[in-house]
Amino acid sequence: MTAPVVLEAASWPRRMLALAVDWFACTLILIFFVGSDVWLDGDWTNFVVLGIFVVESALLTATVGGSFGQVATRLRVVRANGDPRPVDLLPALGRQLLVGLVIPPLVFRPDGRGLHDMATGTVCVTLQTALGRTAPVR
């Protein structure tokens, strides 16, 4: 019987960079649709940016393996059990809703997986790890 595969999570700085790229892109999307004047004057705009982020990142995670920011920074969200199939839409949406709550990503295990990843059976890894170019940590 073989031990379960445990993938090494991507570094926190890299994941924070991906989140910053995502937030910037989602802010630009909102500005495109409502204009910069409305964006600057609205107290509600951060909630709309959060909604855009949740939808964008869930859809892209289920289709291309990561949010816009994750793809741009060469990260991917994969199934933690080593299954090579992409993450399904419902777990991807659940994961991003938990990320939007802020606290779940800040509570994490020593392996780098936050509550959002543990709840959905995912892990954020580098593209190199996702493609299997490095040996998984056992």
C-alpha positions in Angstrom: 0.0 0.0 0.0 1.4 3.4 -1.0 1.3 6.5 1.1 -1.1 9.2 -0.1 0.5 11.9 -2.2 0.9 15.2 -0.5 1.6 18.1 -2.8 3.8 20.9 -1.7 1.7 24.1 -1.5 3.0 27.2 -3.3 4.7 29.9 -1.2 2.6 32.6 0.6 4.3 35.5 -1.2 3.5 34.0 -4.5 -0.1 33.4 -3.5 -0.4 36.9 -2.2 1.0 38.3 -5.5 -1.6 36.3 -7.4 -4.4 37.7 -5.1 -3.1 41.2 -5.7 -3.1 40.7 -9.5 -6.7 39.3 -9.3 -7.9 42.2 -7.2 -6.4 44.7 -9.6 -7.9 43.0 -12.6 -11.4 42.7 -11.0 -11.2 46.4 -10.0 -10.4 47.3 -13.6 -13.4 45.2 -14.8 -15.6 47.2 -12.4 -14.2 50.5 -13.5 -14.7 49.5 -17.2 -18.4 48.9 -16.5 -19.3 51.8 -14.1 -16.6 54.3 -14.8 -13.9 55.7 -12.5 -16.1 58.4 -11.0 -18.6 55.9 -9.7 -15.9 53.6 -8.5 -14.2 56.3 -6.5 -17.5 57.6 -4.9 -19.1 54.3 -4.1 -18.7 52.6 -0.7 -20.2 49.5 -2.2 -17.6 49.0 -4.9 -15.3 46.8 -2.8 -18.1 44.4 -2.4 -18.7 44.3 -6.1 -15.0 43.8 -6.7 -15.2 40.9 -4.3 -18.2 39.4 -6.1 -16.4 39.7 -9.5 -13.3 38.1 -7.9 -15.3 35.1 -6.5 -17.1 34.5 -9.9 -14.0 35.0 -12.0 -11.7 32.9 -9.9 -14.2 30.1 -9.5 -14.9 29.9 -13.2 -11.3 30.0 -14.2 -10.2 27.6 -11.5 -12.7 25.0 -12.8 -11.8 25.6 -16.5 -8.0 26.5 -16.6 -6.9 25.5 -13.1 -6.6 28.9 -11.4 -7.8 32.4 -11.2 -6.4 35.1 -13.6 -3.8 36.1 -11.0 -2.8 32.5 -10.3 -2.4 31.7 -14.0 -0.4 34.9 -14.5 1.9 34.0 -11.6 2.2 30.4 -12.7 0.2 28.8 -9.9 -2.6 26.3 -10.2 -5.3 24.9 -7.9 -5.4 21.1 -8.0 -7.1 18.3 -6.2 -5.1 17.5 -3.1 -5.6 13.7 -3.5 -3.4 13.7 -6.7 -6.4 13.2 -9.1 -5.3 14.9 -12.3 -8.8 16.0 -13.3 -9.5 19.8 -12.9 -11.4 20.9 -9.8 -15.2 20.8 -10.4 -17.1 24.1 -10.5 -19.0 23.6 -7.2 -15.9 23.0 -5.1 -14.1 25.8 -7.0 -17.0 28.2 -6.1 -17.0 27.0 -2.5 -13.3 27.5 -2.3 -13.5 31.1 -3.6 -16.4 32.0 -1.3 -14.3 30.9 1.6 -11.4 32.9 0.3 -13.7 35.9 0.1 -14.4 35.5 3.9 -10.7 36.2 4.4 -10.3 34.1 7.7 -10.2 30.6 6.1 -7.0 31.2 4.1 -5.3 32.7 7.3 -6.0 29.5 9.3 -3.7 26.9 7.8 -1.9 23.6 8.4 1.9 23.3 8.4 1.8 22.1 4.8 0.4 25.5 3.7 -3.2 24.4 3.0 -5.8 26.8 4.5 -9.3 25.9 5.7 -10.6 26.8 2.3 -8.4 24.2 0.7 -9.1 21.6 3.3 -12.8 22.1 3.0 -12.7 21.6 -0.8 -10.0 19.0 -1.1 -7.7 21.3 -3.1 -4.2 22.8 -2.8 -2.6 25.8 -4.6 0.7 24.6 -6.2 3.3 26.0 -8.6 2.7 25.2 -12.3 5.8 23.0 -12.2 4.3 20.9 -9.4 1.0 20.8 -11.1 2.6 19.5 -14.3 4.4 16.8 -12.3 7.9 18.0 -13.1 8.9 17.7 -9.5 8.4 14.8 -7.1 5.6 15.3 -4.6 6.5 15.5 -1.0 5.7 12.3 0.9 
